């Protein structure tokens, strides 16, 4: 499965959220804390849970998660998705084939139409024929669409799927079993006839000769004859836009044992579920099964793997790997079940080795493996007591170290995280894998390996590749050569918004510049996680400002030294394309470079380059800022409106000269002696031993006001000075 777009209305931090054009391979979600990144994964969990009666408690919790900034009482979450794997398409096809062969429906339809009874052998032959003739390509119209779940007041969760190969829409009501509504013109004269079933709708679409062939074949009148080919490619054209067709397996009337029908056997094999007597399931069950298999969730909080189990339940399915609690049982099942699982266990083992250089194993704990008999204890409840079986088997995860085998819990958080991620990644194929903060405990080299493994799995052939959504605060997981797959989440006006690169609107040369900036530059990648960015001309500012004004760091404002007066444009391009609030602190020459006088662009060359990135024109110059201090002060004030700041009082003054008069001479000399040309260390040394100059404090306050006006989620520091 692949997700192409996500629409969320009135849920958690989302008011009217739209994220379109998801990359089919990798989507890296970045942004400051509290921006709603994890809430996106919660919205996808709510979609899955809304389709599952077994998760009733979870659906109640999601119903209370309305966005607090709106009066609307309706939650809507919609996924534009596509079923891409052979298994998914085959399951949908097999289910429709099984519905088409529902013996109760066939009996009622044939008896009403011909006054003859259904022949049991003919029914088995028909089911085999349908299973052989119906192919996924015949229901292509079902593989791409929009899955919508809605919660309205006390009505609970409503679910529907809009299949959209083109217009008009084909809609599946999934709130109960599953009813297909097509776009055929409604005929009131046939509304009382049995066109509300798939078999009847198909039979009604046949020619008179084909219907006779079908009826004779099913009643045994032509025991060896063939049946009409069940091509469902035009099913939406057969089904009324008002009446619809119920896609549900009933089998309340049993002419033959359902397990003897080829279609039912194929469905049981695909789902590993077989309804018992008097049970039924419909398209809602199939969509729930599809989402359970396709969506792989990981929580951003890991739990210690459970160690003790009841032996008889050890190999049962399903397994929830999202928080790591069932990691030991998951690996034990992979190691000891069928050949496919053992192959996956080997893949996990190899991936863990590549990430850590270690081996692992899951073993029966010798301390408890000798207990062969289950232990029972009395669980006292109202009305009496009932024996309750207690865990009677233990599993232990161990990793290899320099001093031998080590229990996983003593191997370190990074090693444990690597094993968890290896288990998640190695088993992914054709799924949507949601990784929430996957690299917090990993060493940078492991983080780089993790990104390589994700990219490898994301670029497998279509139908085999998985789509990854990675929520991270780790710059290493931002792929510099795939910056177009990065989306930045922020809070604006109290709700989450998403900002992504639209590659089609970016000049190829600019895009190449962005990639060059990010390669090997983790500091530049950190822009994407910040509330705002402060671009600094040199390293002196980079060392001193975080010490003098720690509130900058506390409020998640990234400080970045560009390395010179003419180097602002490149990082500013990245900041602008992701709509990150920014400000610049430069020397006087940034505003007016006397060395450029007489050249083509003149002394305002650096300002012109900065404004060009922002699609702004050069401001009128009030005179000659290079020779007149009052004109320079006016020019400086004008530029502050655009986010360009300086401490300089003249064109030739720099940051160091502007603050040097506020610093004791012996302290400055001592710093230069100790650190030489290391400007960051020198300025930090000075700032740690000297109070923040008032002119610096006032400059930062003006910068913070500007960032706030740009929409940065920050607070203004106290007017009394730095904290």
N, C-alpha and C positions, 0 to 999 in steps of 0.2 A: 504494500500500500504506500501511496505517497499523498502528502497533504500539499495542496497548491495555494490555499488561502485560509485564513482564520478570521471570523467575524464574531465579536463578543459585545453584547449590550447589557449594561447594568449588572455586572458581576465583579465582585471584589474591587480592584482598582480600575476596572475598565468601565467606561461610560458608553461610548460608541466607538469601539476599536475595530480597525480594519488593517489586516496585514496580508497583502497580496503579493504574488510573485515569489513564493518561497522557493529557494533553490532545491532541486530534486536530489542533491547530494548532501550538502552540509549547510546548516544555518547556525551561525554563532551569535548568541544573544548577549549583548554587553550593556553596560550602563551602571549608574551609581546604585548604591544600596537603597532598597525601598521603592524601586521604580516599577515593580510589577513583573519582573522576569519569572520568578517562581509561580506567580499567579497564573501565568500563561499555561504552565503545566497543570495547575489545579483545574483550569477550565477544561483541558483535555480529559482529565480524570472524571470531571463531572459528566462529560458526554458519554464516556464508557459506563459510568455507574448508572446513568439514567436509563440505559438499555438493559440493566441487569437487576432482576428482582432480588437476587442474592445479596445485593449491596444496598438494601433499603435504608439502613442507618446512614450510609454515606450520602445518599440522595437527600435525606432530610437535612443533613449538615450543609450541603451545597445550596439548598433552598433558602437558608438563612444568610447566604453570602452575597446579598444584593449590594450594589455599589451605594455607598452612603451619601454620595453627592447628588442623588436624584430622587425624585418622588415616585418614579415608575416602580410598579410592583411586578414587572415582567422581566425575567432573565432569559436571554436568547444567546445560544452559542451555536455557530454554524461552521462546519468544516467543508471546504471544497476539496474533495479527495478523488483518488483514482485507485482502483484495484488493479495492481500491476503484475502480481505473481501468478504463476500457473495454478498454484493451490487455491488461491482466492477465487480466480475465475472459474476453476473447476468445481469448487464448492457451490458457488451460485448456480452454475449450470446443473449440477447434480441435484440440488434442492428443487429447482424448477421441474426437472425430470421426475422426481419423486412425487411432487404435487400433481403433476399431469397424470400420474398412475395411481392416484388415490382411489382405492377400489370402491369405497362408499359412494364417491361422486360419480364414478363411471357407471356403477350399477343403477343409480337413480336416473342418470341422464339417458342411458341406453333403454331402460325399462319404459321411461316416459315417451321416448321417441319411437320405439319399435314394438313395445309390448312383449319383448323377449328378455330372457335372463342372460346375465353375464356368465361366460364359460370360464372355469377356473384355469384350465390349461392355456386358453387363449389369453387370459390376463397375464399369466407368467410370460408367455411369448411376446405379448405387447410391451411389457416392462423391459424385457431384454432388447427389443427393437428400439424403444425410445432411448435406452442407455447407450446403444450403439450409434444411433443416428443424430442425437442432439449434441452439439458441440458448443464450446464457449463462444466461438465467433458468431453463433446465432443469437446471442444475447449481448452483443457489444454495447447496445444502448444502456445497459445497466452498470457498466464498469466505471463510469465517470459521472459525478454528481455532487450534490450538496446535502450533507447530513445535518439536520437542524434539530436541536433539543430546546424546548421552551418550558419555562415554569411560570404559571400565572396563578397567583393567589392560592386558593385552596384546591385548585384543579390538579395540582401535581405536575409531574413532568410529562410533556407531550413530545413525541418523536416522529420525525418524518424524513424521508430521503427523496430528493428531487433529482431524478436521472436526467441529464441534459446533453444528449448528443446533438441537439439542435432545438429549435422551437417547433411546436409548443412543448411544454414540460411534461414529463411523466413522473407521477408522484406515488411514493409508497408510504402509506400510513403505518408507522411502526409502534404506535401507542399500545395497541393490543397485540394481535397476532401478526398482522401485516396484510394490508389491502392495497392492491395496485389500481391506480386511477390513470387511465390513458387519455387519449384525445379524440376518440371516435365520436361521431355525432350520436347523441342519445336517441333511441327509438322507443317511444312510450309503448308501442304495441308489443314489444318483446320484453318489457320490463318485468312482467310477471313470469316469464319463462326462466329457466335455470341458466342464465348467462353470467351468474355471479361466481362461477368457478372457472379455473383455468382450463380444465378439460372441455367444458361447455363452450367457452369462448373460442378455443381452438377448433372444435368441431363445427361451430357456427361459421368459421371463416373458410371452411373447405367448400369445394364445389359439390354439387349434388352427387356426382359419381364418386368422389372421394369419400363423402359421408357414408354412402352405401358400402363402399369397400371397408371402411372402418367398422361399421355396425356388423357386417357379416363376419369380419375377422374376430371381433370380440365376443360374439354370441356363438361361435363355432360353426356358423353356416359355411364358412370357407376356412377349414382348419389349417390349411397349409398356405393360404394366401398371404401376401404382404400387406402392410399397413401404409397409409399415407405418411410421408416424411414429416415429422413434427418440427418444422422450421418456425422458431419463435422470434425471428428477426423483426417481424411486423406486429408483434403482440401489442405494442402501444396503440397501433391503428385499429385493433379489434375491440379494445376495451373502451367503454363509454366514459366520458369525462364526469358523469354524474353517478353511475352505478358502481363501477369498479369490480375487481376480481379479488377474492380472498386467496392469498397465498399461504395456505396452512394445510398441514397434514392431519387428518382426523382419524381415519381408519376405525370409526366406531362400528361399522358393519364389516365383518371379516369373512370374505368368501374363501380366501386362502391365507395361510400364515404369512404376514408381511415380510418376514425374514427370508422367504423363498423368492421374493421379487428382486430382480437385479438392481433396480433403482434404489430400493431400501438398503440393500447390502452396501452399495457404493456410498450412500449417505452416512451409514453407520461407520464405515471405514474412514471417511473424511473427517467426521466430527468426533469419533470415539464415544458417541452417545446414541443410545437406542431407546426410544420411548416405550414404556411398558403398556400393558392393556389399559384402554380408556384414556391414555395420555395423548396429547397432541402438541405440536410446536409449529411455529410459523416463521415468517421472514424476520421477525424481531429476534428470535433465537439465533438465526444465521448471522445477522449483523452483530449481535453481541459476541458471537464466537469469532467473527472476523476481527473485531476490535480487540478482543482479548489476546488474539494471536499477533496482531499487527503492532499494537502500541506497547512499547517496552519502557516502563517508568523506572526512574531511579530517584529516591529522595535525597535531599541535601543533608540529611542527618543519617549516619550509618549506625546500625545496632550491632552488638556482638553476635556472631553466629550462634544459633541455638545448638545445644550439644546433646540433649536427651530427648528420646522419642519413644513412641510405642512401636514395636517392631513391625506389626502388621500394617502400619500406616507409612512406613518409611519410603516406599516407592510409589505412593499415591500421587495423583495429579489433581488440580494444577498446583504449580509452585509460584509463589510470589517472591521475586528476587529484589524488589524495589528498595528495601531498606537494609538488605544484607543479612537479615535474621535467619533466612533459610538457606544461606550459602552452603553450609556443610551438607545438608540434605540434597540440595541441587547437585553438587559435585558428586556425591555418593550415587545418586540416580544415574548421572551421566557415565560414571565409571562402571556401573554394574548392570545396565539394562541391555538394550538391543544394540546391534552393530552401529547404527546411526548415532546413538547417544555416545557410544565409546569413541567414535571418530571425533565427535564434538569435544569430549573430554581431552583427547590428545591435542586438539587445536587450542584449548584453554591452557593446557600445560605448556605448549610451545610459546604462546603469546606471553604468558607470565615469565617465562625464561628470557624472552627478548626484552621485556620491560625491566626486569630486576636482576637478571643473571643468576637466578635461583630456581630451585625446583620446589614442588609442593606435593602433598599427598593427603587424601582423606581416608582415615582408617577407623576401624572399630576400636574404641578405647579398651585396652586389655583389662583395665580395672573393673569394667562392667560387662564385658562380652561373655563372661561365664554364666550369667544369669539367664537360664533358658526358659524359666517359667514366668509368665506375667504376674506382677504383683497387683493385688486388689486391695482397695481401701473403701471404707464406707463413707459415702457422701450424703450427709443428712439433709433432707429437704422436708418441706411441709408435706405431711401425709405419710411420712415414713422415710426409709433409707434405701439407697440403691447402690450396689457395688460400682465403683468407678475404677477403670484400669489406669494404672500409673505407668510412666515411662519405664521401659525395661531394656533400653539399648542406648549406648552413647557413641557419638562420633567425635573425632578429633581431627582438626586441620593442623598440619605441620608443614613448616618450610625448612629448607636446608640452609645452614649457616656455616661459618668457619669452624664453629665448635660443635657441629652436629645438627640433628633435627631439633627445631624449636617450635613450640606451640604458636599458632598464628597470633594469639593475643599478646605474646611477648616478642613478636618479630618487628614491631614498630608500626605506627599508623600508616606510613607510606607503603609498606609491604602489604598490609591488609587491604588497603585501597586498591593497589595494583591487582591483587587476586580477584577482588570484587569486579573491577572493570574488565579484567580478562574474561571472567565468566559471562559478563553482559555482552561484550563485543564479539567474542568467538562464536557465539550462537546466533548472531543476527544475520538474517538473510531476507531481504524483501520486506523489512519491518521499518517502523518509525521509532527510532531510539531516542529517548528523551533523557539527556544526561544533565543533572542538576548539580553544579559545582563539582565536577569529577576530578579536579586536580589539586584541591587545596592542600592535601597532605603529601603530594608527590614532589620529589626532587626535580629541578628543571630539566635534567636529561630524561627522566621518566615522562615528564610533560611533553617534551618534544617527540618521544617515541609514541606516546598516546595519540598525538595529533597525526602522526604518520599512519598509524593503524586505522584511525577513523577515516582518513582520506582514502586509504586503500579500499576499505569496505564500502565507502560511499561511491566509488567509481567502478564497481563491478558492472557487468552487463545488465541491461534493463531486465527486470523480473527477478534478479538475484541481489542487486544492490539494495542497501538500506539507506534510508534518509535519516540524517542526524540533526537533532536540535540540541545545541549545547549551550547551556546557561553557565557563564563563567565570569570570574573576576581575575582570571589568569592571563596576562598578556601573551604568554607562550602559545596559548591555544587560539590566538588570532592569526590565521594564515595570511601572510603578507601578499602572496600571489593570488589569493582568492578574496580580496577585500570586499568584493561585490556580494559575498555571501554573509557579510556581517550586518546585523541590525542592532540599533541602539535604542534601548527603552529608557524613557524619562517620564517624570511627572510634570504635567502642564495643566494649570487651572484645576488641580485636584484629581486628575485622572491620567492613566498611562497612555502615552503615545509612542509610536514606533518610527524611527528614521533610518532609511537604508539608502545605499547608493543606487541611483538609476543609471546604470552603465551606458544605456543608449543616449543619455543626455550629456555625457562627459566626453570631452575631447580625449582621444587615445593617448596623446602625449601627457595630458594631466593625469590620466589613470596610471600611466607608467611611472610618473613622478611619485604618486602616492605609494605605489608598490615599492619603489626604491627607498622611500623614507622609512617604511615599516620593516624592511629586511634588516634583521640584526639590530633593530632599534626598539627595544622593549619600552623605553621611556615614551616614545611617540605612540606606541600602541596603548599605553596607559591613558592617553587622552580619552579613549572611548569609554572608560569606566568612571570618569570624573564628573563632578557636578559642573565644573567650569575649568578653563585652562588659562594660565597666566604665562605668556611667552616673554622671556627675559633675554636681553641682548647678550649678557655675559654670565660668567660663572660666579662673579662676586655677588650679584643679586641672588643667585641660586643658593649660595651658602648662607647668606645673612638673613634673608626674609623669613624662612621657616622658623628661625630662632627668635627673631624679633616679633614675629606674628604667627605663633603656632596655630592660631585659629584658621589660617589658610589650609593647613594640613588637616585639621580636625573636620573641616567642612568639605573635604574631598576635592579641593582645588589643586589641579596638577600644575606644578611649576616646571618649566622646560627652558633650558638655555639653548638658544638657536645657534650661538657661536659667531655672531658678528652682525653688524648693522644692516647688511644687505641680505640676511638669511631668513627673514620672517615669512616670506611668501610661501615657501614649500610646506611647512607645518600648518600654516593658516589655511591652505587648500583642504587638507584633511579635516580640520576643525569646521570649516564652512560647510563641507558636503554632509557632515553629520549634525549640523545645526547645534554645535556645542557653544555655549556662552564663552566669550574670550575677552582678554585685554592684553595689551602690550606694554612693557616697560623697557624703554630704551634710553640711550644717551642722547645728548643734544644733537649729535650728527645724524641720528635717525630722522629727526624732524627737519633738519636743514644742514646738508652736507656741503661745507665750503669747498671740499676737494672736487666736487662735481660741477663747480661753477665753470661755465664756458663749454661744458659738454652738452650732448644732444638733449638730455632730460633735465639737466640743471640740478641745483642743490636739493630740489624736492623729489629726486629720483626714488628714494626709498619709500617715501610716503605714497608716491604714485603707484609703485608696485604693490604695496599693501592694499590700497583702495581698489586696485584693479581686480584683486582676488575676490573682493566683496561686491564687485560690479558697481562701484561708486566712483564718481568723478572727483577730480582734484578740487579742493576748496579754494575760494578766492584768497589770495595772499595779501595781507594788509600793507605790506611794504617790504623792507629787507630785514628778515629775522636774523640774518647773519651779522649785521652791524648795529642793530638797534635793539637794546634789551627790552624795551616796552613792546615793540612789535613782536619780538620772540615770545613774550609772555602772552600776548593776544593770540598768536599762532598756536601756542601750546594749549591754551584754553579751548580754542576751536576744535583741535584734534581730539581732546578728551571726550567730546561728544560721540566720537567714533570708536573709542576704546583704546586710544594711543596715548600713553602717559610717559612722563619723564620727571625726574627730580632736578634736571638741569635748569639753570637760570639763563643759559646762553648756548649758542650753537656749538661751542667748543668744549663744553663742560660734560663730563661723564658721571656715572653713578658714584664711582670712588671719590672723585673730586667734590661731589655734592655733599657726601657724608663725612669726608675726612675732617672737616672743621669741627665736627661734633664728637670726634674720637680723640682720646688722649694720645699725644705724639708717641710716648714711650710704648703704649700698647700696640700701636700700628707698627712701630719699628720691631718690637718683639715678634709680632706675627710674621712680618716679612723675613726675619732671620730664621724662624722656625720652619716655615713652609715654602719659602722661595716663590716659585711660579705657580704653586698649587693654590689657585684663587679660591676654590670652594673651601678648602681646609682653612685658609688664612681668614676668610671673611666669617666663617663659622666661629673660629677661635675668638675673633674680635666681638662678634655679636653675643657670645656667651658671657663676655666680661664687661659689656657696655650696655646700658639701657637703650631702648629703641629711641632714636632721635624723633622729635615731634614732627619734623617735616616728612619722615618716612611713615609715621603713623597716620598722618593726614592723607598722604598719597594712597595708602592702602584703603582707608575708609572711602575715598572717592572711587577707587577701583571696585570695591565691594558694592557700592551703590549702582555703579554701571552694570556689573554682572547681574545684580538683582533685577534691574530694568530689562536685561536681556532674557530673563526667565530662569536664571539659575536658582536651584532649590537650596538657597543659603540664607543665613541670617546676618544682619549687619552687626559687627562687633560694637562693644560699648564705646560711647564717645569719649570715655575717660582714658582710653588708650588700649593697648594690646592686653590680652588675657593669657 
